[in-house]
Amino acid sequence: MAFADPSHRATAWIEGFAILVAVAVVSLVTAVSDYKKEGQFLAQLSIEIAGQVVVVRRGGKEETVHRDNLKVGDLIKIQNGMNIPVDGICIEANGVLVDESAMTGESDHLLRETYDKCYIRLKEHEEEDKFTQTAHDIPSPVVLSGTQIQTGQGWFLTIVVDKDTCENQILAAVEQKSNETTPLQDKLEVIATDIGKLGMYCAILIIHCLLLRRFIESMMRRKFDLWGGELNKEGNFCTEE
């Protein structure tokens, strides 16, 4: 508006105002869309968390408890398809098969038995001619958080909860590594910063060059009208009578 001709000054504000309105509309629509998506995500997350409950035996009585409220010493009922929330040891197992692919990457289902049965199976296996000690040869009484029960029923004793479980330790290690940057990422960050600074310096330089050019041309033509009102309709400076 400052450099517009006096005859166009009444409409010189329209272009800049239209740009501001367009930016405001786009920003508002994007913000509303992101807000709705975040609300749907939180609602779905709350439903998923509310479904993370297990059957626990405390004081001889069975009750439904959320996985975040489990304590060491709780007896948790093993059910088909359940995700193990804590680390524990089987005290009663009837054909329990566990999928540990989330922990080991292997999709084979492993048998879980009580400690006594596992010890007996170990002694029998050691007496065999071809002695091998693998997860498929000898069952284990240990169930780990993050694994899934495929079949079977029983009970297991909680021995590790909260951040000390295997699942939470793995998640903590992954989050710690994700925050670390590689040398390539550091170099790319430096390059991106330099490009941003160069663009900003060029923009400032161009603005000053255009302003200086406009000022010089106006001074040479003697038609410099910064605040408006100095020039008359013929383009000459107004003089007092």
C-alpha positions as CSV (number, residue, x, y, z in Angstrom):
1,M,0.0,0.0,0.0
2,A,2.9,2.4,0.7
3,F,4.3,2.1,-2.8
4,A,0.9,1.9,-4.6
5,D,-0.2,4.7,-6.9
6,P,-2.6,7.1,-5.3
7,S,-5.4,6.1,-7.7
8,H,-4.9,2.4,-6.7
9,R,-4.4,2.9,-3.0
10,A,-8.0,2.2,-2.1
11,T,-7.8,-1.3,-3.5
12,A,-4.1,-2.1,-2.8
13,W,-5.0,-3.9,0.4
14,I,-7.1,-6.6,-1.3
15,E,-4.3,-8.9,-2.6
16,G,-2.5,-9.1,0.8
17,F,-5.7,-9.5,2.7
18,A,-6.8,-12.3,0.3
19,I,-3.5,-14.1,1.0
20,L,-3.9,-13.8,4.7
21,V,-7.5,-15.1,4.5
22,A,-6.4,-18.1,2.4
23,V,-3.6,-19.0,4.9
24,A,-6.0,-18.6,7.8
25,V,-8.6,-20.9,6.1
26,V,-6.0,-23.6,5.3
27,S,-4.5,-23.5,8.8
28,L,-8.0,-23.7,10.4
29,V,-9.1,-26.6,8.3
30,T,-5.9,-28.5,8.9
31,A,-6.1,-27.9,12.6
32,V,-9.7,-29.0,12.8
33,S,-8.9,-32.2,10.8
34,D,-5.9,-33.0,13.0
35,Y,-8.0,-32.4,16.1
36,K,-10.7,-34.9,15.0
37,K,-8.2,-37.5,14.0
38,E,-6.5,-37.2,17.4
39,G,-9.8,-37.5,19.2
40,Q,-10.7,-40.7,17.2
41,F,-7.2,-42.1,18.0
42,L,-7.6,-41.4,21.7
43,A,-11.1,-42.9,21.8
44,Q,-9.8,-46.1,20.1
45,L,-6.9,-46.2,22.4
46,S,-9.1,-45.9,25.5
47,I,-11.3,-48.8,24.2
48,E,-8.2,-50.9,23.7
49,I,-6.8,-50.2,27.1
50,A,-10.1,-50.9,28.8
51,G,-10.1,-54.3,27.2
52,Q,-6.7,-55.2,28.8
53,V,-8.0,-57.0,31.8
54,V,-7.2,-60.5,33.2
55,V,-8.8,-62.8,35.7
56,V,-6.8,-62.9,39.0
57,R,-7.1,-65.0,42.1
58,R,-6.6,-63.0,45.3
59,G,-7.4,-64.3,48.7
60,G,-9.0,-67.4,47.2
61,K,-11.4,-65.2,45.2
62,E,-11.4,-64.6,41.4
63,E,-11.7,-61.0,40.2
64,T,-11.1,-59.1,37.0
65,V,-8.2,-56.7,37.2
66,H,-6.6,-54.3,34.7
67,R,-3.1,-55.2,33.7
68,D,-1.7,-52.0,35.2
69,N,-3.0,-53.0,38.6
70,L,-1.3,-56.4,38.8
71,K,1.0,-57.1,41.7
72,V,3.8,-59.6,42.4
73,G,2.3,-62.8,43.8
74,D,-1.0,-62.5,41.9
75,L,-2.3,-65.8,40.3
76,I,-3.4,-65.0,36.8
77,K,-5.7,-67.3,34.8
78,I,-4.4,-68.6,31.5
79,Q,-7.0,-68.4,28.7
80,N,-6.9,-69.0,25.0
81,G,-5.7,-66.0,22.9
82,M,-4.7,-63.9,25.9
83,N,-1.7,-61.6,25.8
84,I,0.6,-62.2,28.8
85,P,0.8,-58.8,30.7
86,V,3.6,-59.7,33.1
87,D,6.4,-62.2,33.6
88,G,5.5,-65.3,35.7
89,I,5.9,-69.0,36.3
90,C,3.2,-71.6,35.5
91,I,1.9,-73.4,38.6
92,E,-0.9,-75.2,36.7
93,A,-0.8,-75.9,32.9
94,N,-3.0,-78.0,30.7
95,G,-1.7,-78.1,27.1
96,V,-0.5,-74.5,27.2
97,L,1.2,-73.4,24.0
98,V,2.8,-70.0,23.8
99,D,3.6,-67.9,20.7
100,E,6.8,-66.0,21.3
101,S,7.2,-64.5,17.8
102,A,6.9,-61.0,19.3
103,M,10.0,-61.6,21.4
104,T,12.1,-64.0,19.3
105,G,10.8,-63.6,15.8
106,E,10.1,-67.4,15.6
107,S,6.5,-68.4,14.9
108,D,6.8,-71.9,16.5
109,H,4.5,-72.5,19.4
110,L,6.3,-73.6,22.6
111,L,4.9,-75.8,25.3
112,R,4.6,-74.5,28.9
113,E,4.4,-76.8,31.9
114,T,4.8,-76.6,35.7
115,Y,8.3,-76.6,37.2
116,D,8.1,-80.2,38.4
117,K,7.0,-81.6,35.0
118,C,9.8,-79.6,33.3
119,Y,12.4,-80.9,35.7
120,I,11.2,-84.5,35.2
121,R,11.3,-84.0,31.4
122,L,14.8,-82.6,31.6
123,K,16.1,-85.7,33.5
124,E,14.4,-88.0,31.1
125,H,15.9,-86.2,28.1
126,E,19.4,-86.2,29.6
127,E,19.2,-90.1,29.8
128,E,18.5,-90.3,26.1
129,D,21.3,-91.2,23.6
130,K,21.0,-88.1,21.4
131,F,20.9,-85.4,24.0
132,T,19.9,-81.9,22.8
133,Q,18.6,-79.1,24.9
134,T,16.4,-76.8,22.9
135,A,13.1,-75.0,23.5
136,H,11.3,-77.7,21.7
137,D,12.9,-80.6,23.5
138,I,12.3,-79.4,27.1
139,P,9.3,-77.3,28.1
140,S,9.7,-74.3,30.3
141,P,7.6,-73.0,33.2
142,V,8.3,-69.4,32.4
143,V,5.8,-67.1,30.6
144,L,7.0,-63.7,29.4
145,S,5.1,-60.5,28.9
146,G,4.4,-59.6,25.3
147,T,3.8,-63.3,24.3
148,Q,0.4,-64.8,23.4
149,I,-1.3,-67.9,24.6
150,Q,-2.4,-70.0,21.6
151,T,-4.1,-72.9,23.4
152,G,-4.5,-74.4,26.8
153,Q,-5.6,-73.3,30.3
154,G,-4.1,-73.0,33.7
155,W,-2.7,-70.5,36.2
156,F,0.7,-68.7,36.5
157,L,2.3,-66.8,39.4
158,T,3.3,-63.2,38.8
159,I,7.0,-62.5,39.6
160,V,7.8,-59.3,37.6
161,V,5.6,-56.3,36.9
162,D,5.7,-52.8,35.6
163,K,8.9,-51.5,33.9
164,D,11.0,-54.6,35.0
165,T,9.1,-57.0,32.7
166,C,10.7,-58.2,29.5
167,E,8.3,-56.4,27.3
168,N,8.8,-53.0,28.9
169,Q,12.6,-53.4,29.0
170,I,12.5,-54.1,25.2
171,L,10.3,-51.1,24.6
172,A,12.6,-48.9,26.7
173,A,15.6,-50.0,24.8
174,V,13.9,-49.3,21.5
175,E,12.8,-45.9,22.5
176,Q,16.3,-45.1,23.8
177,K,17.8,-46.1,20.4
178,S,15.2,-44.2,18.5
179,N,16.3,-41.0,20.1
180,E,19.9,-41.5,19.0
181,T,21.1,-40.0,15.7
182,T,23.5,-41.4,13.2
183,P,26.4,-39.4,11.7
184,L,24.4,-39.2,8.4
185,Q,21.4,-37.7,10.2
186,D,23.7,-35.2,11.9
187,K,25.2,-34.1,8.6
188,L,21.7,-33.8,7.0
189,E,20.6,-31.7,9.9
190,V,23.5,-29.3,9.4
191,I,22.8,-29.1,5.6
192,A,19.1,-28.4,6.2
193,T,20.0,-25.7,8.7
194,D,22.5,-24.1,6.3
195,I,19.9,-24.2,3.5
196,G,17.3,-22.5,5.7
197,K,19.7,-19.8,6.7
198,L,20.8,-19.2,3.1
199,G,17.2,-18.9,2.0
200,M,16.4,-16.4,4.8
201,Y,19.5,-14.3,4.0
202,C,18.6,-14.3,0.3
203,A,15.0,-13.2,1.0
204,I,16.2,-10.3,3.3
205,L,18.7,-9.3,0.6
206,I,16.1,-9.3,-2.1
207,I,13.7,-7.2,0.0
208,H,16.3,-4.6,0.7
209,C,17.4,-4.5,-3.0
210,L,13.8,-4.0,-4.1
211,L,13.2,-1.3,-1.6
212,L,16.5,0.5,-2.5
213,R,15.6,0.2,-6.2
214,R,12.1,1.6,-5.6
215,F,13.6,4.5,-3.5
216,I,16.2,5.4,-6.1
217,E,13.8,5.3,-9.1
218,S,11.3,7.4,-7.2
219,M,13.9,9.9,-6.2
220,M,15.2,10.1,-9.8
221,R,11.7,10.6,-11.2
222,R,10.8,13.0,-8.3
223,K,7.7,11.0,-7.7
224,F,8.4,9.6,-4.2
225,D,5.1,9.4,-2.3
226,L,5.7,7.3,0.8
227,W,2.9,8.4,3.1
228,G,0.4,9.5,0.4
229,G,-0.9,13.0,-0.3
230,E,2.4,14.6,-1.5
231,L,1.5,14.1,-5.1
232,N,-1.5,15.6,-6.9
233,K,-3.5,13.9,-9.7
234,E,-1.0,15.0,-12.3
235,G,1.8,13.2,-10.4
236,N,3.5,16.4,-9.3
237,F,4.3,17.4,-5.7
238,C,1.6,19.5,-4.0
239,T,2.7,23.0,-3.2
240,E,1.1,25.4,-0.7
241,E,-0.6,28.4,-2.3
